[in-house]
Each structure stands twice: as structure tokens, then as C-alpha cells.
């Protein structure tokens, strides 16, 4: 199968062009994507999130701070579950929706999504520990990972997780040997396969092409493919129960055709296994990667549309293959938590810089940076920012929002039109940072990580507290 790429770069550039223009009234741009549904601008130009003013949030919790709109997150979780349950029920198939905890996981978020009917997918022992602390039943948890430790496998077995996704041939034996050593019922496993569909916004987040670390390829130039070998190996180990086949093609995908092509490839593999062994695996996981809007003018994937498209595609594929429909599962993460979050900063140094082409770019430094949002530095991710604490000038300047770290690549927002009167002390919000902001955060330059503050119904509470210098020093044993 030829690789197919679905880059969102053109959409991002189009969105940037449709953002603030010099002379635009920047105090009226909110609400709307990429902000959460709970973000609104008040008459005085300041912004509220979930009914709580950003000035109140800054005074109570400090900056930088991740702010998470609980109602928005819950609504997105419900929306994905209902859309996919409805679409797949129409073709006579069941489906489970797993929240991909790698996007952002805390005890509160795990509870919220589970209360909305989602299960939780974890990728490490740490994520599994958070989900268990939240009280999520083991049967509603999955464990991913391309290099699981013995301790992680043991913990998953102890917790009775509903599925362990094996990522390599050697891992089949490692999980089986762990079960054999402890006894008990066979462990439910899925085999992760790579379909050759190359989707996502950047090479680093495209996960189904051949030349990368995840999964077992379905390609077979001669003999059995690695994916088929993995499935047969699981069937040969009585300590394991082959639950199904897992596929994940990438992240921040805005073209639904990639999901449909990958689904057909996985269902074809399932049919070939059935022809060879008589075993029709009971479940197929189609992964996640559903794209969101990061810039004004971008359009996120619609859950109802994508659910209907994928359901129609798998129904047609199964009819051609002559196989019974399996149960399905999907793993949205960013699509649920990303738009629900924003990062609130305080502006420090504002410095105009003359460019070679004669333009002037205003560098706006904030009190965070790449330590709380690594994505712009890691792979050029684009974000949108606005002054949110007051009514600002109607005139704008070309700006770049940068952090406080000792790196020239410490960029939070590459290019945005900000008010010409932006100044030290202003509150600046960056939209759609709920996914991968806190989960990829670091202590670079010994900067403590910001808190995660939940807002709902006019109140705020700390979900994950701010780190302190004492926290950092407590790790240093001298």
C-alpha cells in the first residue's frame, strides 16, 4: 500500500492569514475556535473562562497557568462517544471510546472522561498509576508502549487492565512469560500494526509509516508480514488471549480519508488471519489523531461527520471481505482536551526588532515558554494568542510571543497580530493548549511547571498544583 500523507500545513497558513490584521479591533475576536466554548470577552475587554475572569485566575493562581474548561472537556467527550456509538450502531457494530491519556492526564480529568462514558488509554506506568488513583476500573483501561518495562507489565496484570497492546514480537513473549510466572487467566492483548498510511501534521507525529518505532508492519514482500507473525505468535501462547488488532496512523489529522484507508487495511488483515486460522478477532481499534483548530479560521474535524465516514467505510470493507463486523474502539485525546485548555501568561519585556525586509517584529516575552509548551520548538506547531485582561488598542503590530529560556528557539507563538499598546503586566492567553502542554512540560532552566486550574460554573480549583523551587531542590541530593 502506498503511503499517504495528510498535512495540515496549508490550513494553518490559511488560518494565520485570516487572523488579526493591522487596524482590526482585537478586543472582539473571542469567542469561537480555537478557544473553548466557555471563553467569552466581557464589556471591559477582559476575558472569562467558565465564568471566571482571567484577572481573578491570575491573582488567585499566578501565571503561567494552564486553565482547563471542565464543561467544554466533558461536552467534547460526550460528543465523540455519542457520535461514534450512533454511527456504528447504524451498521450493527458496537464501539468503545478510549480517552488517550498521553494528551493530558490527571486524576480529575480521568474521572471526568470516565463519568462521560469513556475508557482510558495509558502509555506508561505513570499514566496507569494516575488512572488507577482516579478509581478507573482495570477493565476500562488499556496499556500501550513500545518498550514496556517488566514492572509496567506486572502492574497492568495486577490491575486487570482490559487490554495490553503489544508492540513487537519480543513483547508477545515478555507478556506471556509474565502471565506464566504469576498464573491466572490469560491476558487480553491486541497487536499494534502499521498500515503504511502516513498521516498527521509532522513526521514526528505520523505513526503508521514503516520507518519508525511503533507496531508491526502489515507489508509482506515475501512470506508472512511482521503483523501476521505477531498475531500467530499470540495465538500460539496459551497465556494470552488475542483480543484484537490495533492501528494508529498519526496525530492532528484533518483529512478523514486516512482513517478509512487504514481501517480497510486492518480489516483485510483480520480476514486473512481468519482464513488461515479460523480465528476472527473480536475487536479492531482504529486509534485516534483527530485534528483540532489551533488558529482562527481553521476547522476541526467534526465528530459526527468522521464517525459516519468511518462507519460507512468499515461496513463496505467488511461486506466485500465477507466477514462479521468486530467490535471497534477509537482513542481521541487532543480532540477532547486540546480545545478545552488555554495557557495564561503575564507579559514582561516587549521589544521591537527590525527585520531584513524592512518590517518590524515585536518580540513579546512572557513568564513561561518552551518548558510549558514544547510543541512550537519541537516541530514548529502554530498557536494563537490574545491580550485578555483589558480592552486593548484597535491598532495591531506583527508580534512573536517568546519565553524566558536560554534558547533562541524558545517560541510560544511564531506570528500573531497583537495590540500595538501591548505592555509589561498584560495578561496574554494562548489558545488550545490543553493537549501536550502540561504532559510534555519540563523544568528546563530549573523553571517550576505551572499549575493546572479547572474552571466550571464560575469557580476555579487547582487540579495539579504549581511546582515550587523547593520541589526542585528536594530532588537534588547534593
C-alpha positions, 0 to 999 in steps of 0.5 A: 500500500502506498503511503499517504500523507495528510498535512495540515500545513496549508490550513494553518497558513490559511488560518494565520492569514485570516487572523488579526490584521493591522487596524482590526479591533482585537478586543472582539475576536473571542469567542469561537475556535480555537478557544473553548466554548466557555471563553467569552470577552466581557464589556471591559475587554477582559476575558472569562473562562467558565465564568471566571475572569482571567484577572481573578485566575491570575491573582488567585493562581499566578501565571503561567497557568494552564486553565482547563474548561471542565464543561467544554472537556466533558461536552467534547467527550460526550460528543465523540462517544455519542457520535461514534456509538450512533454511527456504528450502531447504524451498521450493527457494530458496537464501539468503545471510546478510549480517552488517550491519556498521553494528551493530558492526564490527571486524576480529575480529568480521568474521572471526568472522561470516565463519568462521560462514558469513556475508557482510558488509554495509558502509555506508561506506568505513570499514566496507569498509576494516575488512572488507577488513583482516579478509581478507573476500573482495570477493565476500562483501561488499556496499556500501550508502549513500545518498550514496556518495562517488566514492572509496567507489565506486572502492574497492568496484570495486577490491575486487570487492565482490559487490554495490553497492546503489544508492540513487537514480537519480543513483547508477545513473549515478555507478556506471556512469560509474565502471565506464566510466572504469576498464573491466572487467566490469560491476558487480553492483548491486541497487536499494534500494526502499521498500515503504511498510511502516513498521516498527521501534521509532522513526521514526528507525529505520523505513526503508521509509516514503516520507518519508525518505532511503533507496531508491526508492519502489515507489508509482506514482500515475501512470506508472512508480514511482521503483523501476521507473525505477531498475531500467530505468535499470540495465538500460539501462547496459551497465556494470552488471549488475542483480543484484537488488532490495533492501528494508529496512523498519526496525530492532528489529522484533518483529512478523514480519508486516512482513517478509512484507508487504514481501517480497510487495511486492518480489516483485510488483515483480520480476514486473512488471519481468519482464513488461515486460522479460523480465528476472527478477532473480536475487536479492531481499534482504529486509534485516534489523531483527530485534528483540532483548530489551533488558529482562527479560521481553521476547522476541526474535524467534526465528530459526527461527520468522521464517525459516519465516514468511518462507519460507512467505510468499515461496513463496505470493507467488511461486506466485500471481505465477507466477514462479521463486523468486530467490535471497534474502539477509537482513542481521541485525546487532543480532540477532547482536551486540546480545545478545552485548555488555554495557557495564561501568561503575564507579559514582561519585556516587549521589544521591537526588532527590525527585520531584513525586509524592512518590517518590524517584529515585536518580540513579546516575552512572557513568564513561561515558554518552551518548558510549558509548551514544547510543541512550537520548538519541537516541530514548529506547531502554530498557536494563537494568542490574545491580550485578555485582561483589558480592552486593548488598542484597535491598532495591531503590530506583527508580534512573536510571543517568546519565553524566558529560556536560554534558547533562541528557539524558545517560541510560544507563538511564531506570528500573531497580530497583537495590540500595538499598546501591548505592555509589561503586566498584560495578561496574554492567553494562548489558545488550545493548549490543553493537549501536550502542554502540561504532559510534555512540560519540563523544568528546563532552566530549573523553571517550576511547571505551572499549575493546572486550574479547572474552571466550571460554573464560575469557580476555579480549583487547582487540579495539579498544583504549581511546582515550587523551587523547593520541589526542585531542590528536594530532588537534588541530593547534593 
